[in-house]
Amino acid sequence: MRVTARSAGMRANTLRLRSPADVVSAIPYLVGFHPADSVVVLGCGGTDGAYAIRLDLTAQDALVEHIAGLVARRHSADVILAGYGPGDRVTPMVERVRDRLSGHGVRLREALRIEDGRFWSYLCSDPACCPPEGTHVDVRSSTVAAEATAGGMVALPDRGELERMVEPAGGERTRRATDRAERRLAAWAGEGVDAVAARMAGEGVPLVRLLIDRACAGFDPPSDDEVAWLGVLLVSLRVRDEAWVRMGEADLGVHICLWRDVLRRVTQPYAAAPACLLAFAAWRAGEGALANIALDRALAADPCYSMARLLHELFISGLPPWSVPMNITPDQLDETG
């Protein structure tokens, strides 16, 4: 079995999975971290390529049904379940997911449980290949892990580590920079709403272009004042959309690093826009876990933010990222004003 996965930058990596041990080794790299208390649905061999969907063991029936429907619509040649945790907690969830998949006509290639460096098969009872004490697997030293790492894929220790990568990191310097940016914007207040909007776009669009160009060239990250001023200007949809349409497939990794840095360094009132930009870049790069965590940050900052709600619908649609092309260019955005 071959699994074609994508790392930041949309680079395709083919992982060859020859055994259940290879599947167990590959999943953390496909998910982005080592799962715990989870069930992962791995699909491969379909027209849309490979995918991995992680569910908490406490997932509600409605979500399980939704995921089963998505898997059925993807028509994957091989579908594998992998449950992480003790049997008394994992087995009921595996059975729930398996029943829902079966109800949609999806047959499993394999169903596994993984705990403490060992795995067990739910579908094989032959002790010659599936001993009752489980089969040992060293994920980190496996050939599959080496292939994934060489291809730029990462498996963090846990989901919490991924969440910490987008936690606010600003302190007093960030607050002072934000105060300066807000005073700078407030000085325009007497010019009228339309004039202020035009000035925000007039300053914000060149700033976005500059910071993206600098990031692509490998220069130092933005200063505190640049981040604070950018955060304020991203309130303008024209400025935000400039960043959005500049996410080319070849430099998605750069955009992920840039918007993760900006998100961590803006104050909470300005987090929604950079969080959405990070979420979209991560989703396009196939980093679904990071995309969902960034989207959570956006919705926490502003539950009604339109781009966050749009991304939420896009993510739950089950469409693979490469099937949603960017149909507008920066030049076309200029023409719209």
Order of alpha helices (4+ residues) and beta strands (2+ residues): beta-beta-alpha-beta-beta-alpha-beta-alpha-beta-beta-beta-alpha-alpha-alpha-alpha-alpha-alpha-alpha-alpha-alpha-alpha-alpha
